[in-house]
Amino acid sequence: MANDLIGYVMDLPVFDVHEHHMPEILGDREVGLLKLFWQSYAGWTQGLPYPVSPEVPFEDPTPASFGPGSWEEVARFVEESGSNTFVRSLSRALSDLYGLGGGGITAENWERLDAEIRRRHRDEGWRDEVLDRARIERVITDPFNDPLLNTREALGERYRSVLRINALAVGWHPESQDHNGNSAHRFAEQIGHRLETFDDYLSMLDVLVETLAERTQIALKNALAYDRSVDFDDVDENLARRTWGQRSPAADQRKAFGDVVVDRLASLAGERDVPFQMHLGAARIRGSHPLGAAGLIERHPDTRFLLMHLAFPWGRDLLGMAFAYRNVWIDLTWSALLSPSYFKQTLHEAIEVLGDESRLMFGGDTWHVEETYGAITLMRRLIG
């Protein structure tokens, strides 16, 4: 019976609710083994690619360019970080997809593997082949390098996307940007919306939500835990209005501006039945505890909040919120890649606690299809 259930789970089709598939990465024809490691969560074992605090100096550890590298560079991942699940999941996927057998990536085979990865990434059909092997029928992606991208046009019929709202929550000045370098004022230019006043800015939020379907976007995505705290309480519109147009507003003004924008977007999402994804846990660790978002969720009972990543490491607090708030769905994405043990324990508790187990969903949260394959396969295996 157990083997039958595992086989059943391993063969089910998947609607993958969260990836970072983007044309500039999926269309890159110069991807080798080392680039795959660095452009995956395995790269995070070498250094986080985002600032952990506004007070801590930040330098992105990702190399500016990639060649074939050397075994020593590859060994930093597969040997020195070989117990890390980010590394293990990707290595297992590469072994499966590229036929390495049970020995994994070694000093003897890594160059052949690198050459085969490069060959397959020059094949336009490789992406769909891998997604088909993973039984992924639909993908919802967050193309954070170009938040207004129409991904169905750019990537194909399998894709829909979310609108990442980070730039909107920091858009008090034309020069202000989120941690990915996105500007709300550029969004306004893209949609032909004139910004002169704060009211113009608020009306742009309405337009962006109203036109989601035109860009085949099906949800909003709040990843502000990488830019600020997830506490959106004490909404002060008067202070937010005074923030408008300032190049370097004070910390309380920046918070007030973001609070008003996020609250307005949550309200619009509820009115239009648009899901509202929200990154919780990790990121800027001091400000990403899930209970910080409780006030936002309480103020918008008609909005469907999709709370992501099992709020690692605060899974039980997240489950407590899902128990109390019936407008919360739990997105298991990324949690298995962080720790299979954490995933299994929290999944068991979620099944026991939730009033409706259909409010669980998952995705890969990855950039390359090999890592997607590994993440989805890992979650299938754990669920089975």
C-alpha atoms as a printed R data frame, in Angstrom:
    type eleno elety resid chain resno       x      y       z
1   ATOM     1    CA   MET     A     1   0.000  0.000   0.000
2   ATOM     2    CA   ALA     A     2   2.759  2.461   0.940
3   ATOM     3    CA   ASN     A     3   4.578  1.927  -2.350
4   ATOM     4    CA   ASP     A     4   1.307  2.347  -4.230
5   ATOM     5    CA   LEU     A     5   0.674  5.683  -2.492
6   ATOM     6    CA   ILE     A     6   4.204  6.898  -3.172
7   ATOM     7    CA   GLY     A     7   3.869  5.945  -6.831
8   ATOM     8    CA   TYR     A     8   0.528  7.737  -7.001
9   ATOM     9    CA   VAL     A     9   1.975 10.951  -5.549
10  ATOM    10    CA   MET     A    10   5.055 10.777  -7.758
11  ATOM    11    CA   ASP     A    11   2.876 10.574 -10.886
12  ATOM    12    CA   LEU     A    12   0.299 13.277 -10.120
13  ATOM    13    CA   PRO     A    13   0.245 16.344 -12.387
14  ATOM    14    CA   VAL     A    14   1.327 19.558 -10.663
15  ATOM    15    CA   PHE     A    15   0.179 23.160 -10.769
16  ATOM    16    CA   ASP     A    16   3.390 24.834  -9.627
17  ATOM    17    CA   VAL     A    17   2.395 28.021  -7.786
18  ATOM    18    CA   HIS     A    18   5.787 29.705  -7.476
19  ATOM    19    CA   GLU     A    19   8.905 29.934  -9.640
20  ATOM    20    CA   HIS     A    20  11.289 32.649 -10.778
21  ATOM    21    CA   HIS     A    21  11.409 31.576 -14.414
22  ATOM    22    CA   MET     A    22  12.413 34.553 -16.566
23  ATOM    23    CA   PRO     A    23  13.259 34.828 -20.288
24  ATOM    24    CA   GLU     A    24  16.774 36.127 -19.686
25  ATOM    25    CA   ILE     A    25  17.627 33.071 -17.569
26  ATOM    26    CA   LEU     A    26  15.645 30.335 -19.320
27  ATOM    27    CA   GLY     A    27  16.847 31.713 -22.661
28  ATOM    28    CA   ASP     A    28  20.509 31.813 -21.643
29  ATOM    29    CA   ARG     A    29  22.434 29.497 -23.995
30  ATOM    30    CA   GLU     A    30  25.688 29.729 -22.006
31  ATOM    31    CA   VAL     A    31  24.734 27.802 -18.876
32  ATOM    32    CA   GLY     A    32  27.175 25.281 -17.460
33  ATOM    33    CA   LEU     A    33  27.492 23.353 -14.210
34  ATOM    34    CA   LEU     A    34  29.086 26.140 -12.180
35  ATOM    35    CA   LYS     A    35  26.521 28.693 -13.374
36  ATOM    36    CA   LEU     A    36  23.694 26.333 -12.418
37  ATOM    37    CA   PHE     A    37  25.058 26.060  -8.896
38  ATOM    38    CA   TRP     A    38  25.541 29.803  -8.477
39  ATOM    39    CA   GLN     A    39  22.152 30.694 -10.021
40  ATOM    40    CA   SER     A    40  20.330 28.313  -7.687
41  ATOM    41    CA   TYR     A    41  19.816 28.238  -3.931
42  ATOM    42    CA   ALA     A    42  23.044 26.236  -3.764
43  ATOM    43    CA   GLY     A    43  24.717 29.588  -4.403
44  ATOM    44    CA   TRP     A    44  23.311 30.792  -1.074
45  ATOM    45    CA   THR     A    45  25.671 28.398   0.707
46  ATOM    46    CA   GLN     A    46  28.509 30.670  -0.455
47  ATOM    47    CA   GLY     A    47  26.816 33.910   0.673
48  ATOM    48    CA   LEU     A    48  23.355 35.445   0.707
49  ATOM    49    CA   PRO     A    49  22.606 37.515  -2.425
50  ATOM    50    CA   TYR     A    50  20.669 40.180  -0.526
51  ATOM    51    CA   PRO     A    51  21.412 42.475   2.429
52  ATOM    52    CA   VAL     A    52  20.394 41.037   5.798
53  ATOM    53    CA   SER     A    53  20.051 44.498   7.343
54  ATOM    54    CA   PRO     A    54  20.175 48.121   6.204
55  ATOM    55    CA   GLU     A    55  22.991 48.629   8.727
56  ATOM    56    CA   VAL     A    56  25.217 45.803   7.398
57  ATOM    57    CA   PRO     A    57  27.436 46.497   4.340
58  ATOM    58    CA   PHE     A    58  26.447 44.273   1.442
59  ATOM    59    CA   GLU     A    59  28.393 42.815  -1.455
60  ATOM    60    CA   ASP     A    60  26.746 40.271  -3.746
61  ATOM    61    CA   PRO     A    61  28.870 37.076  -3.661
62  ATOM    62    CA   THR     A    62  27.721 35.935  -7.126
63  ATOM    63    CA   PRO     A    63  30.570 36.024  -9.703
64  ATOM    64    CA   ALA     A    64  30.243 38.641 -12.429
65  ATOM    65    CA   SER     A    65  30.956 36.060 -15.152
66  ATOM    66    CA   PHE     A    66  31.061 32.281 -15.480
67  ATOM    67    CA   GLY     A    67  33.338 29.964 -17.401
68  ATOM    68    CA   PRO     A    68  33.667 26.189 -17.051
69  ATOM    69    CA   GLY     A    69  35.499 26.786 -13.784
70  ATOM    70    CA   SER     A    70  37.515 24.048 -12.085
71  ATOM    71    CA   TRP     A    71  36.848 20.999  -9.966
72  ATOM    72    CA   GLU     A    72  37.910 23.025  -6.920
73  ATOM    73    CA   GLU     A    73  35.113 25.532  -7.612
74  ATOM    74    CA   VAL     A    74  32.550 22.771  -8.122
75  ATOM    75    CA   ALA     A    75  33.774 20.953  -4.998
76  ATOM    76    CA   ARG     A    76  32.938 24.025  -2.899
77  ATOM    77    CA   PHE     A    77  29.339 22.992  -3.468
78  ATOM    78    CA   VAL     A    78  29.246 19.191  -3.728
79  ATOM    79    CA   GLU     A    79  31.876 18.438  -1.093
80  ATOM    80    CA   GLU     A    80  32.225 21.407   1.249
81  ATOM    81    CA   SER     A    81  28.440 22.046   1.329
82  ATOM    82    CA   GLY     A    82  27.401 18.537   0.386
83  ATOM    83    CA   SER     A    83  24.992 18.021   3.303
84  ATOM    84    CA   ASN     A    84  22.997 21.157   2.469
85  ATOM    85    CA   THR     A    85  19.600 20.355   0.932
86  ATOM    86    CA   PHE     A    86  19.901 23.142  -1.658
87  ATOM    87    CA   VAL     A    87  23.009 21.378  -2.977
88  ATOM    88    CA   ARG     A    88  21.716 17.846  -2.523
89  ATOM    89    CA   SER     A    89  18.426 18.510  -4.326
90  ATOM    90    CA   LEU     A    90  20.077 20.108  -7.358
91  ATOM    91    CA   SER     A    91  22.807 17.441  -7.476
92  ATOM    92    CA   ARG     A    92  20.181 14.684  -7.355
93  ATOM    93    CA   ALA     A    93  18.223 16.375 -10.151
94  ATOM    94    CA   LEU     A    94  21.322 16.660 -12.326
95  ATOM    95    CA   SER     A    95  22.167 13.008 -11.688
96  ATOM    96    CA   ASP     A    96  18.664 12.008 -12.763
97  ATOM    97    CA   LEU     A    97  18.267 14.316 -15.763
98  ATOM    98    CA   TYR     A    98  21.784 13.804 -17.123
99  ATOM    99    CA   GLY     A    99  22.148 10.091 -16.319
100 ATOM   100    CA   LEU     A   100  25.033 10.209 -13.848
101 ATOM   101    CA   GLY     A   101  23.911  7.143 -11.940
102 ATOM   102    CA   GLY     A   102  24.255  6.743  -8.196
103 ATOM   103    CA   GLY     A   103  27.738  8.182  -7.844
104 ATOM   104    CA   GLY     A   104  26.691 11.822  -8.147
105 ATOM   105    CA   ILE     A   105  28.963 14.632  -9.316
106 ATOM   106    CA   THR     A   106  32.627 13.716  -9.027
107 ATOM   107    CA   ALA     A   107  36.068 14.919 -10.091
108 ATOM   108    CA   GLU     A   108  35.933 12.282 -12.828
109 ATOM   109    CA   ASN     A   109  32.604 13.224 -14.423
110 ATOM   110    CA   TRP     A   110  32.028 16.940 -13.771
111 ATOM   111    CA   GLU     A   111  33.586 18.119 -17.054
112 ATOM   112    CA   ARG     A   112  31.426 15.736 -19.095
113 ATOM   113    CA   LEU     A   113  28.403 16.906 -17.130
114 ATOM   114    CA   ASP     A   114  29.312 20.551 -17.734
115 ATOM   115    CA   ALA     A   115  29.559 19.927 -21.488
116 ATOM   116    CA   GLU     A   116  26.201 18.126 -21.551
117 ATOM   117    CA   ILE     A   117  24.483 20.901 -19.587
118 ATOM   118    CA   ARG     A   118  25.801 23.427 -22.094
119 ATOM   119    CA   ARG     A   119  24.576 21.295 -25.002
120 ATOM   120    CA   ARG     A   120  21.109 20.869 -23.581
121 ATOM   121    CA   HIS     A   121  20.725 24.554 -22.690
122 ATOM   122    CA   ARG     A   122  21.321 25.416 -26.355
123 ATOM   123    CA   ASP     A   123  18.292 23.254 -27.211
124 ATOM   124    CA   GLU     A   124  15.110 25.352 -27.124
125 ATOM   125    CA   GLY     A   125  13.078 22.247 -26.293
126 ATOM   126    CA   TRP     A   126  15.046 21.341 -23.152
127 ATOM   127    CA   ARG     A   127  12.973 23.504 -20.787
128 ATOM   128    CA   ASP     A   128   9.685 21.889 -21.789
129 ATOM   129    CA   GLU     A   129  11.238 18.427 -21.731
130 ATOM   130    CA   VAL     A   130  12.307 18.862 -18.110
131 ATOM   131    CA   LEU     A   131   8.973 20.354 -17.037
132 ATOM   132    CA   ASP     A   132   7.144 17.495 -18.766
133 ATOM   133    CA   ARG     A   133   9.320 14.959 -16.941
134 ATOM   134    CA   ALA     A   134   8.423 16.722 -13.690
135 ATOM   135    CA   ARG     A   135   4.702 16.457 -14.659
136 ATOM   136    CA   ILE     A   136   4.296 20.226 -14.228
137 ATOM   137    CA   GLU     A   137   1.255 21.334 -16.212
138 ATOM   138    CA   ARG     A   138   1.114 25.014 -15.187
139 ATOM   139    CA   VAL     A   139   3.679 27.412 -13.723
140 ATOM   140    CA   ILE     A   140   3.029 30.651 -11.851
141 ATOM   141    CA   THR     A   141   6.241 32.651 -11.997
142 ATOM   142    CA   ASP     A   142   7.498 35.802 -10.317
143 ATOM   143    CA   PRO     A   143   9.724 37.524 -12.927
144 ATOM   144    CA   PHE     A   144  11.084 40.065 -10.465
145 ATOM   145    CA   ASN     A   145  13.543 41.532 -12.973
146 ATOM   146    CA   ASP     A   146  10.560 42.727 -15.041
147 ATOM   147    CA   PRO     A   147   7.431 42.743 -12.835
148 ATOM   148    CA   LEU     A   148   5.075 43.840 -15.639
149 ATOM   149    CA   LEU     A   149   6.209 41.102 -18.023
150 ATOM   150    CA   ASN     A   150   3.496 39.130 -19.832
151 ATOM   151    CA   THR     A   151   4.978 35.697 -19.185
152 ATOM   152    CA   ARG     A   152   2.525 33.773 -21.342
153 ATOM   153    CA   GLU     A   153   3.742 35.795 -24.319
154 ATOM   154    CA   ALA     A   154   7.386 35.548 -23.224
155 ATOM   155    CA   LEU     A   155   7.552 31.926 -22.040
156 ATOM   156    CA   GLY     A   156   4.557 30.106 -23.481
157 ATOM   157    CA   GLU     A   157   1.082 28.838 -22.710
158 ATOM   158    CA   ARG     A   158   2.189 26.910 -19.622
159 ATOM   159    CA   TYR     A   159   2.935 30.176 -17.787
160 ATOM   160    CA   ARG     A   160   1.105 32.808 -15.765
161 ATOM   161    CA   SER     A   161   2.707 35.297 -13.387
162 ATOM   162    CA   VAL     A   162   2.289 37.452 -10.314
163 ATOM   163    CA   LEU     A   163   2.884 41.177  -9.972
164 ATOM   164    CA   ARG     A   164   5.612 41.791  -7.401
165 ATOM   165    CA   ILE     A   165   4.633 44.903  -5.463
166 ATOM   166    CA   ASN     A   166   7.934 45.773  -3.730
167 ATOM   167    CA   ALA     A   167   8.744 48.707  -5.991
168 ATOM   168    CA   LEU     A   168   5.275 50.132  -5.389
169 ATOM   169    CA   ALA     A   169   5.817 50.177  -1.619
170 ATOM   170    CA   VAL     A   170   9.036 52.215  -1.966
171 ATOM   171    CA   GLY     A   171   7.953 54.525  -4.806
172 ATOM   172    CA   TRP     A   172   8.061 57.862  -2.963
173 ATOM   173    CA   HIS     A   173  10.595 59.337  -5.445
174 ATOM   174    CA   PRO     A   174  11.528 58.699  -9.098
175 ATOM   175    CA   GLU     A   175  14.962 57.518  -7.959
176 ATOM   176    CA   SER     A   176  13.729 55.109  -5.277
177 ATOM   177    CA   GLN     A   177  14.014 51.398  -6.020
178 ATOM   178    CA   ASP     A   178  13.359 48.088  -4.333
179 ATOM   179    CA   HIS     A   179  16.161 45.598  -3.595
180 ATOM   180    CA   ASN     A   180  15.887 44.221  -7.148
181 ATOM   181    CA   GLY     A   181  16.384 47.665  -8.697
182 ATOM   182    CA   ASN     A   182  12.760 48.103  -9.775
183 ATOM   183    CA   SER     A   183  11.092 51.525  -9.830
184 ATOM   184    CA   ALA     A   184   7.384 52.258  -9.495
185 ATOM   185    CA   HIS     A   185   7.890 55.362 -11.618
186 ATOM   186    CA   ARG     A   186   9.125 53.157 -14.459
187 ATOM   187    CA   PHE     A   187   5.975 51.080 -14.027
188 ATOM   188    CA   ALA     A   188   3.969 54.287 -14.540
189 ATOM   189    CA   GLU     A   189   5.875 54.989 -17.758
190 ATOM   190    CA   GLN     A   190   5.255 51.436 -18.989
191 ATOM   191    CA   ILE     A   191   1.482 51.739 -18.567
192 ATOM   192    CA   GLY     A   192   1.309 55.414 -19.640
193 ATOM   193    CA   HIS     A   193   0.165 56.710 -16.252
194 ATOM   194    CA   ARG     A   194   1.169 60.245 -15.295
195 ATOM   195    CA   LEU     A   195   2.527 60.751 -11.770
196 ATOM   196    CA   GLU     A   196   2.466 64.232 -10.348
197 ATOM   197    CA   THR     A   197   0.712 63.836  -6.996
198 ATOM   198    CA   PHE     A   198   0.293 61.198  -4.332
199 ATOM   199    CA   ASP     A   199  -3.304 60.755  -5.494
200 ATOM   200    CA   ASP     A   200  -1.986 60.021  -8.997
201 ATOM   201    CA   TYR     A   201   0.182 57.363  -7.391
202 ATOM   202    CA   LEU     A   202  -2.718 55.761  -5.548
203 ATOM   203    CA   SER     A   203  -4.807 55.721  -8.717
204 ATOM   204    CA   MET     A   204  -1.952 53.903 -10.478
205 ATOM   205    CA   LEU     A   205  -2.359 51.059  -7.980
206 ATOM   206    CA   ASP     A   206  -5.974 50.693  -9.094
207 ATOM   207    CA   VAL     A   207  -4.927 50.631 -12.745
208 ATOM   208    CA   LEU     A   208  -2.229 48.017 -12.164
209 ATOM   209    CA   VAL     A   209  -4.668 45.687 -10.402
210 ATOM   210    CA   GLU     A   210  -7.428 46.282 -12.957
211 ATOM   211    CA   THR     A   211  -5.072 45.371 -15.818
212 ATOM   212    CA   LEU     A   212  -3.548 42.217 -14.300
213 ATOM   213    CA   ALA     A   213  -5.418 39.948 -16.701
214 ATOM   214    CA   GLU     A   214  -4.143 41.897 -19.715
215 ATOM   215    CA   ARG     A   215  -0.623 40.825 -18.689
216 ATOM   216    CA   THR     A   216  -1.787 37.260 -17.817
217 ATOM   217    CA   GLN     A   217  -1.014 38.023 -14.166
218 ATOM   218    CA   ILE     A   218  -3.209 36.241 -11.647
219 ATOM   219    CA   ALA     A   219  -2.018 37.444  -8.223
220 ATOM   220    CA   LEU     A   220  -0.051 40.051  -6.299
221 ATOM   221    CA   LYS     A   221   3.266 39.121  -4.656
222 ATOM   222    CA   ASN     A   222   4.522 40.861  -1.518
223 ATOM   223    CA   ALA     A   223   8.223 40.060  -1.024
224 ATOM   224    CA   LEU     A   224   8.862 43.124   1.114
225 ATOM   225    CA   ALA     A   225  10.505 41.022   3.833
226 ATOM   226    CA   TYR     A   226  13.661 41.577   1.747
227 ATOM   227    CA   ASP     A   227  13.222 45.385   1.876
228 ATOM   228    CA   ARG     A   228  11.634 46.129   5.277
229 ATOM   229    CA   SER     A   229   9.605 44.520   8.074
230 ATOM   230    CA   VAL     A   230   6.318 42.758   7.369
231 ATOM   231    CA   ASP     A   231   4.547 44.910   9.966
232 ATOM   232    CA   PHE     A   232   2.032 46.983   7.973
233 ATOM   233    CA   ASP     A   233   0.049 48.283  10.953
234 ATOM   234    CA   ASP     A   234  -0.458 51.875  12.137
235 ATOM   235    CA   VAL     A   235  -1.415 53.013   8.630
236 ATOM   236    CA   ASP     A   236  -0.815 56.780   8.516
237 ATOM   237    CA   GLU     A   237  -1.886 58.275   5.184
238 ATOM   238    CA   ASN     A   238  -1.040 61.844   6.229
239 ATOM   239    CA   LEU     A   239   2.562 60.856   6.930
240 ATOM   240    CA   ALA     A   240   2.679 58.876   3.672
241 ATOM   241    CA   ARG     A   241   1.544 61.949   1.759
242 ATOM   242    CA   ARG     A   242   4.366 63.981   3.302
243 ATOM   243    CA   THR     A   243   6.803 61.289   2.154
244 ATOM   244    CA   TRP     A   244   5.809 61.718  -1.499
245 ATOM   245    CA   GLY     A   245   8.534 63.352  -3.586
246 ATOM   246    CA   GLN     A   246  11.319 63.062  -0.997
247 ATOM   247    CA   ARG     A   247  14.613 61.615  -2.174
248 ATOM   248    CA   SER     A   248  15.681 60.407   1.304
249 ATOM   249    CA   PRO     A   249  12.688 60.263   3.651
250 ATOM   250    CA   ALA     A   250  13.084 59.324   7.311
251 ATOM   251    CA   ALA     A   251  12.523 55.733   8.430
252 ATOM   252    CA   ASP     A   252   9.043 56.430   9.836
253 ATOM   253    CA   GLN     A   253   8.045 58.144   6.586
254 ATOM   254    CA   ARG     A   254   9.289 55.228   4.485
255 ATOM   255    CA   LYS     A   255   7.306 52.811   6.635
256 ATOM   256    CA   ALA     A   256   4.171 54.946   6.440
257 ATOM   257    CA   PHE     A   257   4.390 55.120   2.644
258 ATOM   258    CA   GLY     A   258   4.760 51.355   2.304
259 ATOM   259    CA   ASP     A   259   2.023 50.674   4.860
260 ATOM   260    CA   VAL     A   260  -0.492 52.756   2.902
261 ATOM   261    CA   VAL     A   261   0.440 51.185  -0.435
262 ATOM   262    CA   VAL     A   262   0.288 47.596   0.843
263 ATOM   263    CA   ASP     A   263  -2.987 48.233   2.657
264 ATOM   264    CA   ARG     A   264  -4.498 49.731  -0.501
265 ATOM   265    CA   LEU     A   265  -3.319 46.790  -2.626
266 ATOM   266    CA   ALA     A   266  -4.674 44.261  -0.103
267 ATOM   267    CA   SER     A   267  -8.028 46.039  -0.255
268 ATOM   268    CA   LEU     A   268  -8.044 46.037  -4.063
269 ATOM   269    CA   ALA     A   269  -7.136 42.335  -4.082
270 ATOM   270    CA   GLY     A   270 -10.108 41.551  -1.854
271 ATOM   271    CA   GLU     A   271 -12.498 43.589  -3.970
272 ATOM   272    CA   ARG     A   272 -11.385 41.824  -7.173
273 ATOM   273    CA   ASP     A   273 -10.818 38.331  -5.727
274 ATOM   274    CA   VAL     A   274  -7.103 38.475  -6.554
275 ATOM   275    CA   PRO     A   275  -4.851 36.233  -4.405
276 ATOM   276    CA   PHE     A   276  -2.195 38.035  -2.380
277 ATOM   277    CA   GLN     A   277   1.047 36.069  -1.992
278 ATOM   278    CA   MET     A   278   3.287 37.093   0.890
279 ATOM   279    CA   HIS     A   279   6.873 36.070   1.669
280 ATOM   280    CA   LEU     A   280   7.315 35.346   5.377
281 ATOM   281    CA   GLY     A   281  10.318 34.038   7.289
282 ATOM   282    CA   ALA     A   282  14.072 34.321   6.698
283 ATOM   283    CA   ALA     A   283  14.892 37.345   4.443
284 ATOM   284    CA   ARG     A   284  15.652 40.278   6.803
285 ATOM   285    CA   ILE     A   285  15.243 37.991   9.754
286 ATOM   286    CA   ARG     A   286  14.456 40.619  12.418
287 ATOM   287    CA   GLY     A   287  11.369 41.803  10.550
288 ATOM   288    CA   SER     A   288   9.957 38.726   8.827
289 ATOM   289    CA   HIS     A   289   8.123 36.909  11.645
290 ATOM   290    CA   PRO     A   290   4.662 35.897  10.356
291 ATOM   291    CA   LEU     A   291   2.787 37.469  13.271
292 ATOM   292    CA   GLY     A   292   3.987 40.841  11.989
293 ATOM   293    CA   ALA     A   293   1.483 40.430   9.137
294 ATOM   294    CA   ALA     A   294  -1.437 39.548  11.408
295 ATOM   295    CA   GLY     A   295  -2.875 43.066  11.457
296 ATOM   296    CA   LEU     A   296  -2.917 43.285   7.652
297 ATOM   297    CA   ILE     A   297  -4.712 39.945   7.433
298 ATOM   298    CA   GLU     A   298  -7.258 40.942  10.073
299 ATOM   299    CA   ARG     A   299  -8.040 44.255   8.356
300 ATOM   300    CA   HIS     A   300  -8.792 42.487   5.050
301 ATOM   301    CA   PRO     A   301 -10.936 39.417   5.802
302 ATOM   302    CA   ASP     A   302 -12.152 39.245   2.185
303 ATOM   303    CA   THR     A   303  -8.613 38.996   0.768
304 ATOM   304    CA   ARG     A   304  -7.051 35.578   0.165
305 ATOM   305    CA   PHE     A   305  -3.550 35.670   1.665
306 ATOM   306    CA   LEU     A   306  -1.184 32.970   0.414
307 ATOM   307    CA   LEU     A   307   1.500 32.870   3.119
308 ATOM   308    CA   MET     A   308   4.721 31.444   1.786
309 ATOM   309    CA   HIS     A   309   7.660 29.200   2.704
310 ATOM   310    CA   LEU     A   310   6.142 27.848   5.927
311 ATOM   311    CA   ALA     A   311   7.488 31.097   7.403
312 ATOM   312    CA   PHE     A   312  10.782 29.325   8.164
313 ATOM   313    CA   PRO     A   313  11.741 29.025  10.988
314 ATOM   314    CA   TRP     A   314   8.348 29.951  12.534
315 ATOM   315    CA   GLY     A   315   6.109 27.242  11.077
316 ATOM   316    CA   ARG     A   316   3.972 26.740  14.168
317 ATOM   317    CA   ASP     A   317   3.229 30.453  14.396
318 ATOM   318    CA   LEU     A   318   2.148 30.333  10.760
319 ATOM   319    CA   LEU     A   319  -0.122 27.352  11.465
320 ATOM   320    CA   GLY     A   320  -1.624 29.249  14.369
321 ATOM   321    CA   MET     A   321  -2.495 32.075  11.976
322 ATOM   322    CA   ALA     A   322  -3.983 29.657   9.441
323 ATOM   323    CA   PHE     A   323  -6.070 28.139  12.242
324 ATOM   324    CA   ALA     A   324  -7.360 31.536  13.374
325 ATOM   325    CA   TYR     A   325  -7.745 33.318  10.031
326 ATOM   326    CA   ARG     A   326  -9.943 31.638   7.452
327 ATOM   327    CA   ASN     A   327  -8.638 33.904   4.698
328 ATOM   328    CA   VAL     A   328  -5.175 32.295   4.878
329 ATOM   329    CA   TRP     A   329  -3.765 29.632   2.544
330 ATOM   330    CA   ILE     A   330  -0.377 28.015   3.233
331 ATOM   331    CA   ASP     A   331   2.228 27.850   0.472
332 ATOM   332    CA   LEU     A   332   4.809 25.130   1.206
333 ATOM   333    CA   THR     A   333   7.136 26.436  -1.503
334 ATOM   334    CA   TRP     A   334  10.887 26.506  -0.668
335 ATOM   335    CA   SER     A   335  10.469 24.930   2.775
336 ATOM   336    CA   ALA     A   336  11.483 21.435   1.629
337 ATOM   337    CA   LEU     A   337  14.600 22.842  -0.046
338 ATOM   338    CA   LEU     A   338  15.516 24.539   3.228
339 ATOM   339    CA   SER     A   339  15.029 21.435   5.371
340 ATOM   340    CA   PRO     A   340  13.156 18.215   4.587
341 ATOM   341    CA   SER     A   341  12.873 17.567   8.333
342 ATOM   342    CA   TYR     A   342  11.218 20.946   8.916
343 ATOM   343    CA   PHE     A   343   8.934 20.384   5.928
344 ATOM   344    CA   LYS     A   344   7.780 16.943   7.080
345 ATOM   345    CA   GLN     A   345   7.124 17.955  10.668
346 ATOM   346    CA   THR     A   346   5.226 21.115   9.737
347 ATOM   347    CA   LEU     A   347   3.269 19.342   6.980
348 ATOM   348    CA   HIS     A   348   2.105 16.697   9.488
349 ATOM   349    CA   GLU     A   349   0.974 19.442  11.867
350 ATOM   350    CA   ALA     A   350  -0.705 21.419   9.062
351 ATOM   351    CA   ILE     A   351  -2.774 18.414   8.004
352 ATOM   352    CA   GLU     A   352  -3.891 17.959  11.602
353 ATOM   353    CA   VAL     A   353  -4.611 21.641  12.335
354 ATOM   354    CA   LEU     A   354  -6.163 23.045   9.154
355 ATOM   355    CA   GLY     A   355  -9.896 22.953   8.772
356 ATOM   356    CA   ASP     A   356  -9.465 22.476   5.012
357 ATOM   357    CA   GLU     A   357  -6.336 20.679   3.805
358 ATOM   358    CA   SER     A   358  -6.933 21.935   0.264
359 ATOM   359    CA   ARG     A   359  -5.508 25.259   1.477
360 ATOM   360    CA   LEU     A   360  -2.011 23.799   1.024
361 ATOM   361    CA   MET     A   361  -0.030 24.400  -2.179
362 ATOM   362    CA   PHE     A   362   3.545 24.153  -3.372
363 ATOM   363    CA   GLY     A   363   6.036 25.152  -6.035
364 ATOM   364    CA   GLY     A   364   9.756 25.119  -6.695
365 ATOM   365    CA   ASP     A   365  10.785 28.783  -6.219
366 ATOM   366    CA   THR     A   366  13.716 28.357  -8.621
367 ATOM   367    CA   TRP     A   367  15.378 29.977 -11.631
368 ATOM   368    CA   HIS     A   368  16.507 27.015 -13.773
369 ATOM   369    CA   VAL     A   369  14.340 24.063 -14.752
370 ATOM   370    CA   GLU     A   370  16.824 21.525 -13.369
371 ATOM   371    CA   GLU     A   371  16.381 22.997  -9.892
372 ATOM   372    CA   THR     A   372  12.609 23.122 -10.445
373 ATOM   373    CA   TYR     A   373  12.664 19.422 -11.276
374 ATOM   374    CA   GLY     A   374  14.688 18.694  -8.151
375 ATOM   375    CA   ALA     A   375  12.457 20.763  -5.856
376 ATOM   376    CA   ILE     A   376   9.179 19.301  -7.140
377 ATOM   377    CA   THR     A   377  10.583 15.749  -7.053
378 ATOM   378    CA   LEU     A   378  11.811 16.268  -3.487
379 ATOM   379    CA   MET     A   379   8.382 17.490  -2.327
380 ATOM   380    CA   ARG     A   380   6.640 14.612  -4.082
381 ATOM   381    CA   ARG     A   381   8.965 12.147  -2.344
382 ATOM   382    CA   LEU     A   382   8.427 13.733   1.091
383 ATOM   383    CA   ILE     A   383   4.637 13.894   0.672
384 ATOM   384    CA   GLY     A   384   4.581 10.298  -0.560
